[in-house]
Amino acid sequence: MKILLFATFLSAAPVLAAESTSTAANAINALGIDLLRKAEPPAANALLSPYSIQSALAMVYAGANGVTREEMRKVLHFPKDDAEVHRSFAALRTALDEIVQESVTNVARMKQWGVTNDPIILNVANRLFGQSVYEFRAPFLALVKDNYAAPFEPLDFISNPSGAAKHINDWVEDQTRQRIRNLIPAGALNKLTRLVLVNAIYLKAPWGEPFQTSATRPGPFHLSGGKRVNVPLMTQTRELPYARGDGFSLLQLPYDGHQIAFLVLLPDKRDGLAALEAKLTSGLLAGRVKWETRDVTLYLPRFKLEPPMLPLGQKLKALGMKSAFDEPLRSANFERIAPGRADDYLYLTEAFHKTFLSLDERGTEAAAATAIHMMTMGIHEPAKPVEVRVDHPFLFAIQHRPSGACLFLGRVTDSR
């Protein structure tokens, strides 16, 4: 049997109208919430790239048919209009590319005035690694190349599966600036492997206003169960988008250029993380709340997350995507990728996902691979500065602000 292996790899200007990216953004955020709730154990740190996972799965979806396609559509929160799905992901990718171009231009402009800053680095790469001389359908290859910028690269899985795995891992390592290494485990590919679809994303973004390293001080962080530990707490006071929810606060901390932001969702209660996570919706992540610009005194811990490789297959099946993994036997239908026969057809075996994120006074470096409306700021009224002390478990996202799409989504229960 031909095995279709899907893998996602993450390391953590004028923008297109939010309407053109809203389909992709809503689907990205909704699936991200579904998978975050299945992250185990539930009280531990977690890091996903919903954008990366959905980008890879959208390419797989383009080749699905019949029951397999319908199951995938429901789990991935896609509308019935396939063309709309692919157009929206293409529009979001274009918007992300334009952020990089604008950042480079702004850095060059500011340099003329004696102000130096690093540009945003955002690399999103898709690729199809397929068995050479295999009968992949030309329309499928054209669709993913045109909409996802995913070229096809032939490899020989039949005679050298370990060499093919090394080649793919080397490609991922290069795309993520060496932050993601050996993502495909030893033995995961074999002579029956026919196709590996890969998405990789790397982000290195300076804050719009960096934290002063000299202001960072040790402070308490309250763990689950009442234990307290000392961690480095960064601090600054500035105007920031701030909102209140039912039992929690939201805060946006923009990166340079203000097109990407770090979103903090902080429960009021130190043990309120589970209740907050239960309230998460795609709309909440997309910023559909009553924002206002407030003077905020922020205390935010430095932290670094580098969880082990996360197999997503069982989680996707639990959400209802079973026939794609050939459950029950001979139910997988990827006829749009390649012709199949009763004893010779493609199916998914596993979805590998790995992430990396480091946040400090300068900004964020993240690798992995993940419609906010442009926020309407409230009129600023004189008020006492809001103190946001992120000193207990919280949720976070790194977002493309115009669409609301989550490039990264996670929880921090221990910032050490």
Buried (B, 14 or more C-beta within 10 A) or exposed (E): BBBBBBBBBBBBBEBBBBEBBBBBBBBBBBBBBBBBEBBEEBBEBBBBBBBBBBBBBBBBBBBBBBBBBBBBBEBBBBEEEBEBBBBBBBBBBBBBBBBBEBBBEBBEEEEEEEEEBEBBBBBBBBBBBBBEEBEBBEEBBEBBBEBBBBEBBEBBBBEBBBEBBBBBBEBBBBBBBEBBBBBBEEEBBBEBBBBBBBBBBBBBBBBBEBBEEEEBEEBEBBBBEEEEEEBBBBBBEEEBBBBEBEEBBBBBBBBBBEBBBBBBBBBBEBEBBEBBBEBBEBBBBBBBBEBBBBBBBBBBBBBBBBBEBBBBBEBBBEBEBBBBBBEEEEBBBBBBBBEBEEEEBBBBBBBBBBBBBBBBBBBBBBBBBBBBBBBEEBEEEEEEEBEBBBBBBBBBBBBBBBBBBBBBBBBBBBBB
